[in-house]
Amino acid sequence: MTKAIALPDPRLTGAVPAAGPVALPGSRARAAQAPRPRRPLGQILLDMKSVDPSHMARAIALREHQDVRLGDILLAHGWVAEADLMAALSHQFGTRSVDVEAEPPDARLVDLVGADLCLSHATLPWRRIGSATIVATARPDAFEGFRARLPPGFGPVAMAITSDHAVHAAILALRSASPTCGPSR
């Protein structure tokens, strides 16, 4: 079963509208309709039994005093496994997660956007599938801001989830492999 991911407004990206939403393998299909409110990440993690309720309560209390995402607090304290957090975010945003370290991004797409922009948004263009571009992000809540900054020609854009660490590692691996951008000797 696949899940449809709504495409961006073509006026924001300069993209040509596609016949329908981009579907990522491994996601659930959803009919095109008004967006429904997302379930809170903490509730999803508790339902998955990925976080002890006492740790969740402590993380929520910490978040009230800091400008830090709940998932980052849980990870920093070792209260959630990264794989569980990625699964919960994928569920929350109705997409799938991708391992950009095991399946590296297309270096040409990263070059079109620029590594600095990718790093500053913890987001990177990952793959082209037909005319669509799959963009992996560690910050799904800020994805629309990144999408608006993509250069024209990226076509319809669909979001996938990855970790902040994975974005940095993938870009470092791309730059280390490049003869012009690698470490000097």
C-alpha positions as CSV (number, residue, x, y, z in Angstrom):
1,M,0.0,0.0,0.0
2,T,1.3,3.5,-0.8
3,K,0.6,6.8,0.8
4,A,-0.1,9.9,-1.3
5,I,1.8,13.0,-0.3
6,A,0.3,16.3,-1.3
7,L,2.3,18.3,-3.7
8,P,3.3,21.9,-3.1
9,D,1.4,24.8,-4.6
10,P,3.1,25.3,-8.0
11,R,3.1,29.0,-7.4
12,L,5.6,28.5,-4.6
13,T,8.0,26.3,-6.4
14,G,7.6,27.2,-10.0
15,A,6.7,23.6,-10.6
16,V,4.3,22.3,-13.2
17,P,1.4,20.7,-11.5
18,A,1.3,16.9,-11.8
19,A,-1.7,14.7,-12.4
20,G,-2.0,13.8,-8.7
21,P,0.0,13.5,-5.5
22,V,3.4,11.8,-5.4
23,A,3.3,8.5,-3.6
24,L,6.2,7.1,-1.7
25,P,6.5,3.4,-1.4
26,G,5.8,2.3,2.2
27,S,3.4,5.1,3.0
28,R,-0.4,5.1,3.5
29,A,-2.6,6.5,0.8
30,R,-4.8,9.5,1.7
31,A,-7.4,11.1,-0.5
32,A,-6.8,14.7,-1.4
33,Q,-8.7,16.7,1.2
34,A,-8.3,19.6,3.6
35,P,-5.4,18.9,6.0
36,R,-6.4,17.4,9.2
37,P,-4.7,18.3,12.5
38,R,-1.6,16.2,13.2
39,R,-1.5,14.1,16.3
40,P,1.1,15.3,18.8
41,L,4.5,13.6,18.5
42,G,4.5,12.8,22.2
43,Q,1.2,10.9,21.9
44,I,2.4,8.9,18.9
45,L,5.6,7.9,20.7
46,L,3.6,6.9,23.8
47,D,1.2,4.9,21.7
48,M,4.1,3.2,20.1
49,K,5.5,2.4,23.6
50,S,8.8,4.0,22.4
51,V,9.1,6.3,25.4
52,D,8.4,5.8,29.1
53,P,5.6,8.1,30.2
54,S,7.7,9.5,33.0
55,H,10.4,10.4,30.5
56,M,7.8,12.0,28.3
57,A,6.5,14.1,31.1
58,R,10.1,15.3,31.9
59,A,10.8,16.1,28.2
60,I,7.6,18.1,28.0
61,A,8.5,20.0,31.1
62,L,12.0,20.7,29.7
63,R,10.5,21.9,26.4
64,E,8.4,24.5,28.2
65,H,11.6,26.2,29.4
66,Q,13.7,25.7,26.3
67,D,13.2,26.5,22.6
68,V,14.0,22.9,21.6
69,R,12.0,20.3,19.7
70,L,10.5,17.5,21.8
71,G,12.2,14.9,19.7
72,D,15.6,16.5,20.2
73,I,15.1,16.5,24.0
74,L,14.1,12.9,24.0
75,L,17.2,11.9,21.8
76,A,19.6,14.0,23.9
77,H,18.6,12.3,27.1
78,G,18.6,8.8,25.5
79,W,14.8,8.5,26.2
80,V,13.9,7.4,22.6
81,A,15.7,5.5,19.9
82,E,16.4,7.5,16.7
83,A,14.6,4.9,14.6
84,D,11.5,5.2,16.8
85,L,11.6,8.9,16.5
86,M,11.9,8.7,12.7
87,A,9.0,6.3,12.6
88,A,6.8,8.6,14.8
89,L,7.6,11.6,12.7
90,S,6.8,9.7,9.5
91,H,3.5,8.7,11.0
92,Q,2.8,12.2,12.2
93,F,3.5,13.8,8.8
94,G,2.1,11.0,6.7
95,T,5.2,10.1,4.8
96,R,8.1,7.6,5.1
97,S,11.5,7.8,6.5
98,V,14.7,7.3,4.4
99,D,18.2,6.5,5.5
100,V,20.3,9.0,3.5
101,E,23.5,7.4,4.8
102,A,22.7,3.9,3.5
103,E,21.0,5.4,0.4
104,P,23.0,8.6,-0.4
105,P,21.4,11.6,-2.0
106,D,21.9,12.5,-5.6
107,A,25.0,14.9,-5.4
108,R,23.7,16.8,-8.4
109,L,20.5,17.8,-6.6
110,V,22.4,18.8,-3.5
111,D,24.7,20.9,-5.6
112,L,21.7,22.7,-7.2
113,V,20.4,23.7,-3.8
114,G,23.8,24.2,-2.1
115,A,25.2,22.3,0.9
116,D,25.0,25.4,3.2
117,L,21.2,25.7,2.6
118,C,20.8,22.0,3.2
119,L,22.8,22.0,6.4
120,S,21.1,25.1,7.8
121,H,17.6,23.5,7.2
122,A,18.7,19.9,8.0
123,T,17.1,19.0,4.7
124,L,18.4,17.8,1.4
125,P,17.1,16.8,-2.0
126,W,17.4,13.0,-2.0
127,R,16.1,11.5,-5.3
128,R,14.3,12.2,-8.5
129,I,11.4,9.9,-9.3
130,G,10.1,10.8,-12.7
131,S,9.5,14.5,-12.7
132,A,9.1,14.7,-8.9
133,T,11.9,15.3,-6.3
134,I,11.9,13.5,-2.9
135,V,13.4,15.8,-0.3
136,A,14.5,14.3,3.0
137,T,14.2,16.5,6.1
138,A,14.9,16.3,9.8
139,R,12.6,19.3,10.3
140,P,9.3,18.4,8.8
141,D,7.6,21.2,10.7
142,A,9.7,23.7,8.7
143,F,9.6,21.9,5.4
144,E,7.4,24.4,3.6
145,G,10.0,27.1,4.2
146,F,12.7,25.0,2.6
147,R,10.4,24.0,-0.3
148,A,9.9,27.7,-1.1
149,R,13.6,28.2,-1.4
150,L,14.2,25.5,-3.9
151,P,15.3,26.6,-7.3
152,P,12.9,26.4,-10.3
153,G,12.9,23.1,-12.1
154,F,12.7,20.8,-9.1
155,G,9.2,19.7,-10.3
156,P,6.7,18.5,-7.7
157,V,8.3,18.0,-4.3
158,A,7.5,15.3,-1.8
159,M,8.8,15.1,1.8
160,A,10.5,12.2,3.5
161,I,11.9,12.0,7.0
162,T,15.5,11.5,8.0
163,S,17.6,12.5,11.0
164,D,19.6,15.6,11.6
165,H,22.7,13.5,12.0
166,A,22.0,11.7,8.8
167,V,21.7,14.9,6.8
168,H,25.1,16.1,8.1
169,A,26.8,12.8,7.5
170,A,25.4,12.5,4.0
171,I,26.6,15.9,3.0
172,L,30.0,15.3,4.6
173,A,30.3,12.0,2.7
174,L,29.4,13.8,-0.6
175,R,31.9,16.5,0.0
176,S,34.6,14.1,1.1
177,A,34.1,12.1,-2.1
178,S,34.4,15.2,-4.3
179,P,37.9,15.8,-5.7
180,T,37.3,19.6,-5.6
181,C,35.6,19.8,-2.2
182,G,37.4,17.1,-0.3
183,P,40.1,17.7,2.4
184,S,43.3,19.3,1.2
185,R,46.5,17.4,1.3
